[in-house]
Amino acid sequence: MTVKQSTSFTDEAFSYAQNLVESGEFGSGSAAASAALIHLREQRAREAAFMEAAIHP
């Protein structure tokens, strides 16, 4: 599912996303932003699992 959403970026973040698109790594700035959010979600899930394992070994 895709949701169309208008989002504002800092100049630095926008420039980085543009570079990723221009290098061919992503097809669009939206794809780069989506990938970054998914990566952040996965990273936080790993960190939460690590903390849970540390608290309840």
Contacts in CASP RR format, 6 or more apart in sequence:
PFRMAT RR
TARGET T0000
AUTHOR 0000-0000-0000
METHOD contacts of the structure
MODEL  1
MTVKQSTSFTDEAFSYAQNLVESGEFGSGSAAASAALIHLREQRAREAAF
MEAAIHP
7 33 0 8 1.000
9 17 0 8 1.000
9 33 0 8 1.000
17 26 0 8 1.000
17 29 0 8 1.000
17 32 0 8 1.000
17 33 0 8 1.000
18 29 0 8 1.000
20 26 0 8 1.000
20 29 0 8 1.000
20 32 0 8 1.000
21 27 0 8 1.000
21 28 0 8 1.000
21 29 0 8 1.000
21 31 0 8 1.000
21 32 0 8 1.000
25 32 0 8 1.000
26 32 0 8 1.000
26 35 0 8 1.000
END
